Amino acid sequence: MDDKPSVIQVIAAAQKLSDAELRQVLDVLRDELKHRYKHADQVAAKALRDSDWVETIMPAKKLPLGAKGHIVEVRREHVCVHFPDFGHFTVSAKMLRKIDAAPGGCPKPELGA
């Protein structure tokens, strides 16, 4: 049987902590969350290969939602992608979805490989 406390029990216990103790608990939880996100990014990057075509599933500062490009290099949890309309960007693998290759290869070869 699962003996994890419910969310309500955790909140009730957290309310009984002093400020310093609560800060320590939040630091541990923040570190755990960072670790989980990093691991998820690494798993997502392992699913991609060089020369795969991808599109963005989340907008970024300079990349709109649905921007299409091809992978130049896969790193640990980040991927270097050439977007013909926007240039080269290093993005998190969780921002990308694999798609079918564009017919005829790169539509703007003057912008990169």
N, C-alpha and C positions, 0 to 999 in steps of 0.2 A: 504494500500500500504506500501511497505517496504521503510523506510526512513533511512536506514543505508548508510553511505558514501561508495563510491567505494574504492578499494585499492589505486588507483591512487590519489584520493582526500586525503586519509590518508597520503600517502607518501609526497604529496605536503605540507600538513599542518605540518608534522614532520620536513621538511626541514627548516621551518620558526622558529622552536624552538631554544632556546639557548641550549648549551651543558648540563647544569644542568637540564633544563626542559625535554630534551630528555631522559636523564638518569632516571628521575623520571617516565616517561611514560614507558620506557623499564622495569623498576623494577615492575611496576604494571602488565604489560603484562606477564613478567616472572612468577610472582606469580599466575596469572590466568591460565597459561599453566600448571604449577605444579599441581594446584588444579584439572584441567580437567584430567590430566594423572592419578592422584591418584584415582579420581572417576571412571575412566575407569578400573583401576586395581581392584578396589573393586567390580565392576559389574562382571568382568571376574571371580573373585574368588568365587562369589556367585553361579556361574553356575557349579562349581565343588564340589564334595563331597569326603569325606574320602573313600579310597579304589578304587576310579576311576583310570583307567589306562590312562596315558597321554604320549604325545611325544612332544619334543621341536620343535618349529617352527622358532626359532631364535638361532643361535649358541651363546654360552657364553664362558668365559675364559676356563673352564674345561669341558664343556658339548658341544658335537658336535650337529649339526643340525640333528634331527630325533632320538635322544636318547629317549628310552622308559623306563617308570617307573610307579610306582603307588604312589598315594597320601597318605601320612601318616597323615598330619594335614593341615587344611585350616585355615589361619589366616586372618586378615583384607584384605590386598591386596597382600599378599605373600602366597605361598604354599610350604610346606615341602614335598619333593618327594624323594622316594627311587628309584634310578636308579641302577638296579642289576649290571651293568657293571662299574659303576662309583662311587657308594656310595650315601649318603644322601646329598641333596642340598636344600636350601631355595631359591626359584626363584619367580619372578614376574608371576602372573597368566596370563598375556598377552603373555608370552613366550610359553604357553602350549596349546595343542589341545587334547581334549578328544578322546580316541580311544577305541576299543573293548578290553575286558580283555584278558590277555594272557592265553592260554590254560594251565591248570595245576597250575595256580597261579604263585608265584614268582619263576623264574628259578634258582636263586641262594640264597636259604634261609639262608645260612651262613653269607650273607652280611647284613641281616636285615629282618624285617617283610614284 
